[in-house]
Amino acid sequence: MVRDEVINLRENAGFTQTQLGEKLGISAVHVRKIEKGTRNPSKDLTERYVALFGLPADKIFPDIYEKLIDTKRITSEHIPAQREEAVK
């Protein structure tokens, strides 16, 4: 599985894998493995990607991170009718 989002971000920023690795403090080989999807970034490395590209983790690595939602804002209108009865 290739992580097109990560590759596109790197290429649009004008970085080679080596240059991105230098900015993130990892090797070009590590960057390549992350882009190929054969290796997942650590939490710390994900935070470095987030800081560098200014995007949330779920936009950079959607295969790993789901978009976080504020469950306090979910109301009954967000719950399908058949589940509403089970909730009551």
C-alpha positions in Angstrom: 0.0 0.0 0.0 1.5 3.3 -1.1 0.7 6.4 1.0 0.0 8.8 -1.8 -0.9 11.6 0.6 2.6 11.5 2.2 4.3 11.4 -1.2 2.2 14.3 -2.6 3.0 16.4 0.5 6.7 15.8 0.1 6.7 16.5 -3.6 4.6 19.6 -3.4 7.0 20.9 -0.7 9.8 20.3 -3.2 11.6 17.8 -0.9 13.5 14.7 -2.0 13.2 11.7 0.4 16.7 12.6 1.7 15.8 16.2 2.3 12.5 15.3 4.1 14.5 12.7 6.2 16.9 15.4 7.2 14.1 17.8 8.3 12.4 15.0 10.3 15.6 13.5 11.7 15.3 10.2 10.0 17.0 8.4 7.1 15.8 8.5 3.4 15.3 4.8 3.8 12.9 5.3 6.7 11.0 8.0 4.7 10.7 5.5 1.7 9.4 2.8 4.0 6.8 5.1 5.4 5.7 6.2 2.0 5.5 2.6 0.8 3.4 1.7 3.8 5.8 -1.0 5.0 6.5 1.0 8.2 4.3 3.2 10.3 5.6 6.4 11.9 5.9 6.6 15.7 3.8 9.0 17.5 6.8 11.3 17.9 7.5 11.1 14.2 3.9 11.7 13.3 4.0 14.9 15.4 7.1 16.0 13.4 5.2 15.5 10.1 2.2 17.4 11.6 4.5 20.3 12.6 6.4 20.4 9.3 3.3 20.2 7.0 0.8 22.0 9.2 -1.9 19.4 8.7 -3.6 17.1 11.2 -2.3 13.5 11.4 -5.5 12.1 9.9 -4.9 14.1 6.7 -1.3 13.0 6.4 -1.8 9.3 7.4 -5.5 8.6 6.9 -4.8 4.8 6.9 -3.5 5.0 10.5 -5.4 7.9 12.1 -9.1 8.4 12.0 -10.4 11.9 12.2 -11.2 12.7 15.8 -14.7 14.0 16.5 -16.0 15.8 19.5 -18.5 13.4 20.9 -19.9 16.0 23.2 -21.4 17.7 20.1 -23.3 14.6 18.9 -27.0 15.0 19.3 -29.9 12.7 18.6 -30.1 14.0 15.1 -26.8 12.3 14.4 -28.1 8.9 15.6 -30.2 6.8 13.1 -33.8 6.4 14.1 -33.6 2.7 14.8 -30.7 3.2 17.2 -32.4 6.1 19.0 -34.9 3.7 20.6 -32.0 1.5 21.8 -30.3 4.5 23.4 -33.4 5.5 25.4 
